[in-house]
Amino acid sequence: MKGPSITETRMRLRAWLAIGYTLFIVYGSLSPFSGWREQGLDFIEVLRAPFQLTYTAFDAVINLLSYLPFGLLVGLVLRERFGALASVILGLCAGMALSASMEYLQMYLPTRTSSNLDLLANSAGALLGALLAVSMVSWTWLFSRLTRWRSDLFLHGHEMDFGLALLALWMFGQINPSLPMLGNVFISEVARQPFVTLPPAPFNGWESSAVTLNLLMLGALILTLLHDPRNIFTMLLVILSVVALAKFITAALLLKSWALLLWINSEAILGMLLGILLLIAASRLPRRVTFGFGAAAAVCYFAIVNFIFDDNTPSAAMSIYHWHYGHLLNYNGLAQTITLVFPLLLIFQLWRIRKV
């Protein structure tokens, strides 16, 4: 009985991740979701149009890489039920259908441009991802170790698979280098001039509180997933280390040199220290009390970021980037959306598992 249970768990988690990444693509393709109107375009004409001379290799690579994870995740889901060839073909068709849908809808957004080359690059990315998924299935040593590690560390069930997907969602939103560590307010420091030192910003206690609550939400989620609550701090160390490393790498690639470490500030450090102390106490609480603890942290966090902080739009952080492509604005908007909806999703998850 153990084998089918593990296989079903693996399929559910892959399916949740595939659905989540599909939503990422939809958000990145259609944001800011405003200004919809008919522009007199015909989709068939878009597909038949000559290749754009202004289309760059960078555009092609970004579009290809954006759909590669989609093809990978969909391919892994399909490979559990179909053969290798069918999985690749269906993965490619799914990528083409999603990309064609996004390009079609972009015809009604004045701020977006439909392109046959986008469709081609996206489809190529989905194809490569599906091929990678089919080849990865033969790596039995890797999947057996991951499955054993997941079984030893985390609880099983539909609710736990959704919780792991929610954990991945949180990590994806936090790697944005224009967000402070465990924060949700965009860094909007004005562009610096050589040899000019900006006056230090006053300490913001609300931002520090938001960091503490964010860490408590993360800790509460992990506590509900673990077999042994004593592993909470090891898991936190691993997750925060991965997030910090990803933040630094993306900062080195995307931010101006003087802004590489802006995501580490005094508010974040104090908030993390306070959050760790509170988690030490929470880890000793009964499991059901932990649910209420996490729900309370989520409600307080949602209230602070929505009713106390000033409006911080995704464009507020663009001055610290040395890349000025539109993808960055979409990425910032997606990260902000994740930080805003995560508390609601966490409350939903805690409600689902209250009797598990």
C-alpha positions as CSV (number, residue, x, y, z in Angstrom):
1,M,0.0,0.0,0.0
2,K,2.9,2.3,0.6
3,G,3.9,2.4,-3.1
4,P,0.6,3.7,-4.5
5,S,0.3,6.2,-1.7
6,I,3.7,7.7,-2.5
7,T,3.0,7.7,-6.2
8,E,-0.3,9.5,-5.7
9,T,1.3,12.0,-3.4
10,R,4.0,12.7,-6.0
11,M,1.4,13.2,-8.7
12,R,-0.7,15.6,-6.6
13,L,2.3,17.7,-5.7
14,R,3.4,17.9,-9.3
15,A,-0.1,18.8,-10.3
16,W,-0.3,21.6,-7.8
17,L,3.0,23.0,-8.9
18,A,1.9,22.8,-12.5
19,I,-1.3,24.7,-11.8
20,G,0.6,27.3,-9.8
21,Y,3.1,27.9,-12.5
22,T,0.3,28.2,-15.1
23,L,-1.2,31.0,-12.9
24,F,2.2,32.7,-12.9
25,I,2.3,32.7,-16.7
26,V,-1.2,34.1,-16.9
27,Y,-0.3,36.8,-14.5
28,G,2.9,37.7,-16.2
29,S,1.2,37.7,-19.6
30,L,-1.9,39.7,-18.8
31,S,-0.9,42.1,-16.0
32,P,-1.9,44.8,-15.2
33,F,-5.3,43.4,-16.3
34,S,-6.6,46.9,-17.2
35,G,-7.6,48.8,-20.3
36,W,-9.2,45.9,-22.1
37,R,-10.6,47.0,-25.5
38,E,-10.9,46.0,-29.1
39,Q,-8.0,47.2,-31.2
40,G,-9.0,45.9,-34.6
41,L,-6.5,43.1,-34.6
42,D,-7.0,39.6,-36.1
43,F,-5.2,36.7,-34.5
44,I,-4.7,34.9,-37.8
45,E,-3.0,38.0,-39.2
46,V,-0.8,38.1,-36.1
47,L,0.3,34.5,-36.7
48,R,0.9,35.2,-40.4
49,A,2.8,38.5,-39.9
50,P,6.5,38.7,-40.9
51,F,8.9,38.1,-38.1
52,Q,9.5,41.3,-36.1
53,L,12.8,42.9,-36.9
54,T,12.9,44.4,-33.5
55,Y,12.7,41.0,-31.8
56,T,15.9,40.4,-29.9
57,A,17.7,37.2,-28.7
58,F,17.1,38.3,-25.2
59,D,13.3,38.3,-25.8
60,A,13.5,34.8,-27.3
61,V,15.5,33.4,-24.4
62,I,13.3,35.0,-21.7
63,N,10.1,33.5,-23.4
64,L,11.8,30.1,-23.9
65,L,12.9,30.0,-20.2
66,S,9.5,31.2,-19.0
67,Y,7.7,28.2,-20.5
68,L,10.5,25.6,-19.9
69,P,9.3,25.0,-16.2
70,F,5.7,24.7,-17.5
71,G,6.7,22.0,-19.9
72,L,8.7,20.3,-17.3
73,L,6.0,20.2,-14.7
74,V,3.2,19.2,-17.1
75,G,5.5,16.6,-18.7
76,L,6.2,15.1,-15.2
77,V,2.4,14.9,-14.5
78,L,1.7,13.3,-17.9
79,R,4.5,10.8,-17.7
80,E,2.8,9.2,-14.7
81,R,0.0,8.1,-17.0
82,F,1.3,8.1,-20.6
83,G,4.3,6.9,-22.5
84,A,7.3,9.1,-23.3
85,L,6.2,10.2,-26.8
86,A,2.6,10.9,-25.8
87,S,3.9,13.0,-22.8
88,V,6.1,15.1,-25.0
89,I,3.4,15.7,-27.6
90,L,0.7,16.5,-25.0
91,G,3.2,18.7,-23.1
92,L,4.0,20.6,-26.3
93,C,0.3,21.0,-27.2
94,A,-0.5,22.3,-23.7
95,G,2.3,24.8,-24.0
96,M,1.2,25.9,-27.4
97,A,-2.5,26.2,-26.3
98,L,-1.5,28.3,-23.2
99,S,0.8,30.5,-25.2
100,A,-1.7,31.0,-28.0
101,S,-4.4,31.9,-25.4
102,M,-2.1,34.5,-23.9
103,E,-1.1,36.0,-27.2
104,Y,-4.8,36.2,-28.2
105,L,-5.9,37.9,-25.0
106,Q,-2.9,40.4,-25.3
107,M,-4.6,41.7,-28.5
108,Y,-7.1,43.4,-26.2
109,L,-4.5,45.0,-24.0
110,P,-3.0,48.2,-25.3
111,T,0.1,47.8,-23.1
112,R,0.9,44.4,-24.5
113,T,1.9,43.1,-27.9
114,S,0.9,39.9,-29.5
115,S,3.7,38.2,-31.4
116,N,4.1,35.0,-33.5
117,L,7.7,34.9,-32.3
118,D,6.6,34.9,-28.7
119,L,4.3,31.9,-29.5
120,L,7.2,30.1,-31.2
121,A,9.7,30.7,-28.4
122,N,7.1,29.8,-25.7
123,S,6.3,26.5,-27.6
124,A,10.0,25.7,-27.9
125,G,10.4,26.2,-24.1
126,A,7.4,23.9,-23.4
127,L,8.9,21.3,-25.8
128,L,12.3,21.4,-24.1
129,G,10.7,21.2,-20.7
130,A,8.6,18.1,-21.7
131,L,11.7,16.4,-23.2
132,L,13.6,17.1,-19.9
133,A,10.7,15.7,-17.9
134,V,10.7,12.5,-20.0
135,S,14.5,12.1,-19.6
136,M,14.3,12.8,-15.8
137,V,11.8,10.0,-15.2
138,S,14.7,7.5,-15.9
139,W,16.7,9.0,-13.0
140,T,15.2,6.5,-10.5
141,W,18.0,7.1,-8.0
142,L,17.1,10.8,-7.7
143,F,13.4,10.3,-7.4
144,S,13.8,7.4,-4.9
145,R,15.9,9.6,-2.7
146,L,13.6,12.6,-3.0
147,T,10.6,10.4,-2.3
148,R,12.2,8.8,0.8
149,W,13.3,12.2,2.1
150,R,9.8,13.6,1.6
151,S,8.2,10.6,3.3
152,D,10.6,10.8,6.3
153,L,10.3,14.5,6.8
154,F,6.7,15.5,5.9
155,L,3.2,14.2,6.5
156,H,1.2,12.7,3.6
157,G,-2.2,13.5,2.2
158,H,-4.1,15.9,-0.1
159,E,-3.8,18.7,2.4
160,M,-0.1,18.3,2.9
161,D,0.6,18.3,-0.8
162,F,-1.2,21.6,-1.1
163,G,0.8,22.9,1.9
164,L,4.1,22.0,0.2
165,A,3.0,23.8,-3.0
166,L,2.1,26.8,-0.8
167,L,5.6,26.7,0.7
168,A,7.1,26.7,-2.8
169,L,4.8,29.7,-3.7
170,W,6.1,31.6,-0.7
171,M,9.7,31.0,-1.6
172,F,9.1,32.1,-5.2
173,G,7.6,35.4,-4.1
174,Q,10.4,36.1,-1.6
175,I,13.4,35.7,-4.0
176,N,12.6,39.1,-5.5
177,P,15.7,41.3,-4.7
178,S,13.6,44.5,-4.5
179,L,11.8,43.1,-1.4
180,P,13.5,43.2,2.0
181,M,14.2,39.8,3.6
182,L,10.8,38.4,4.6
183,G,9.3,41.8,3.8
184,N,6.6,42.9,1.3
185,V,7.4,46.6,0.9
186,F,9.3,47.4,-2.3
187,I,12.6,49.1,-1.9
188,S,12.0,52.5,-3.6
189,E,15.2,54.3,-2.8
190,V,15.9,57.0,-5.5
191,A,18.8,56.4,-7.9
192,R,22.1,57.5,-6.4
193,Q,24.6,59.8,-7.9
194,P,28.4,59.3,-7.5
195,F,29.8,60.3,-4.2
196,V,26.4,61.3,-2.8
197,T,25.3,59.7,0.4
198,L,21.6,59.6,1.1
199,P,20.4,60.4,4.6
200,P,19.5,57.3,6.7
201,A,15.9,56.3,6.6
202,P,14.1,56.3,10.0
203,F,13.4,52.8,11.5
204,N,10.0,51.5,10.6
205,G,8.5,49.4,13.3
206,W,5.6,48.3,11.2
207,E,8.0,46.8,8.6
208,S,9.8,45.0,11.4
209,S,6.4,43.7,12.6
210,A,5.5,42.5,9.1
211,V,8.8,40.6,8.9
212,T,8.1,38.9,12.3
213,L,4.6,37.9,11.2
214,N,5.8,36.7,7.9
215,L,8.3,34.4,9.6
216,L,5.6,33.2,12.0
217,M,3.3,32.4,9.1
218,L,6.1,30.4,7.4
219,G,7.0,28.6,10.7
220,A,3.3,27.7,11.3
221,L,3.0,26.3,7.8
222,I,6.2,24.2,8.2
223,L,5.0,23.0,11.7
224,T,1.8,21.6,10.1
225,L,3.8,19.7,7.5
226,L,6.5,18.1,9.5
227,H,6.4,14.6,11.1
228,D,8.6,15.8,13.9
229,P,8.1,19.5,15.0
230,R,11.7,19.4,16.4
231,N,12.9,19.7,12.8
232,I,11.3,23.2,12.4
233,F,14.5,25.2,12.9
234,T,16.5,23.0,10.5
235,M,13.9,23.4,7.9
236,L,13.7,27.2,8.5
237,L,17.5,27.5,8.2
238,V,17.5,25.6,4.9
239,I,14.6,27.5,3.4
240,L,15.8,31.0,4.5
241,S,19.3,30.1,3.3
242,V,18.0,29.1,-0.1
243,V,15.9,32.3,-0.3
244,A,18.9,34.5,0.8
245,L,21.2,32.9,-1.8
246,A,18.6,33.3,-4.6
247,K,18.0,36.9,-3.5
248,F,21.7,37.6,-3.7
249,I,22.1,36.0,-7.1
250,T,19.1,37.8,-8.6
251,A,20.3,41.0,-7.0
252,A,23.8,40.6,-8.6
253,L,22.1,40.0,-12.0
254,L,19.4,42.6,-11.8
255,L,20.2,45.4,-9.4
256,K,22.7,48.3,-9.5
257,S,25.9,47.6,-7.7
258,W,25.2,49.9,-4.8
259,A,21.8,48.1,-4.2
260,L,23.0,44.5,-3.9
261,L,22.3,44.2,-0.2
262,L,19.4,46.6,0.2
263,W,17.2,43.6,0.9
264,I,19.0,43.2,4.2
265,N,18.0,46.0,6.6
266,S,17.6,46.6,10.3
267,E,13.9,46.1,10.2
268,A,14.3,42.6,8.7
269,I,17.1,41.6,11.1
270,L,15.1,42.6,14.2
271,G,11.9,41.1,12.8
272,M,13.6,37.8,12.2
273,L,15.2,37.7,15.7
274,L,11.8,38.3,17.3
275,G,10.1,35.8,15.0
276,I,12.6,33.1,15.9
277,L,12.0,33.7,19.6
278,L,8.2,33.4,19.2
279,L,8.6,30.3,17.0
280,I,10.6,28.6,19.8
281,A,7.6,29.1,22.0
282,A,5.1,28.1,19.3
283,S,7.0,24.8,18.6
284,R,6.2,23.7,22.1
285,L,2.5,24.2,21.7
286,P,0.0,21.5,20.8
287,R,-0.6,21.0,17.1
288,R,-4.2,22.4,17.2
289,V,-3.0,25.5,19.1
290,T,-0.4,26.0,16.3
291,F,-3.3,26.3,13.8
292,G,-4.8,29.2,15.8
293,F,-1.3,30.8,16.2
294,G,-0.6,30.7,12.5
295,A,-4.1,32.0,11.6
296,A,-3.7,34.9,14.0
297,A,-0.3,35.8,12.5
298,A,-1.8,35.6,9.0
299,V,-4.7,37.9,9.9
300,C,-2.4,40.5,11.6
301,Y,0.0,40.4,8.6
302,F,-2.8,40.9,6.1
303,A,-4.2,43.8,8.1
304,I,-0.8,45.5,8.3
305,V,0.2,45.2,4.7
306,N,-3.3,46.3,3.4
307,F,-4.3,49.0,5.9
308,I,-1.2,50.4,7.5
309,F,1.6,50.4,4.8
310,D,1.5,53.1,2.1
311,D,0.7,52.0,-1.4
312,N,3.9,50.5,-2.9
313,T,3.4,49.8,-6.6
314,P,5.7,47.4,-8.5
315,S,7.1,50.4,-10.4
316,A,8.4,52.0,-7.2
317,A,11.4,49.7,-7.1
318,M,12.5,50.1,-10.8
319,S,15.1,52.8,-10.0
320,I,17.3,50.2,-8.3
321,Y,17.5,48.0,-11.4
322,H,20.1,48.3,-14.1
323,W,17.8,46.3,-16.4
324,H,14.7,48.0,-17.7
325,Y,12.8,45.3,-19.5
326,G,9.1,45.0,-18.9
327,H,9.5,41.5,-17.5
328,L,10.9,43.0,-14.3
329,L,7.8,45.1,-13.7
330,N,5.6,42.0,-14.2
331,Y,7.9,40.0,-11.8
332,N,7.6,42.7,-9.1
333,G,3.9,42.8,-9.5
334,L,3.7,39.0,-9.2
335,A,5.9,39.0,-6.1
336,Q,3.7,41.7,-4.5
337,T,0.6,39.7,-5.3
338,I,2.0,36.5,-3.7
339,T,2.8,38.4,-0.5
340,L,-0.7,39.7,-0.4
341,V,-2.6,36.5,-1.1
342,F,-0.3,34.1,0.9
343,P,-2.0,34.9,4.3
344,L,-5.4,34.1,2.8
345,L,-4.1,30.8,1.3
346,L,-2.5,30.0,4.7
347,I,-5.7,30.5,6.6
348,F,-7.5,28.3,4.0
349,Q,-4.8,25.6,4.5
350,L,-5.0,25.7,8.3
351,W,-8.8,25.4,8.1
352,R,-8.5,22.4,5.8
353,I,-6.1,20.5,8.1
354,R,-7.7,21.4,11.4
355,K,-9.0,17.9,11.8
356,V,-6.2,16.0,10.2
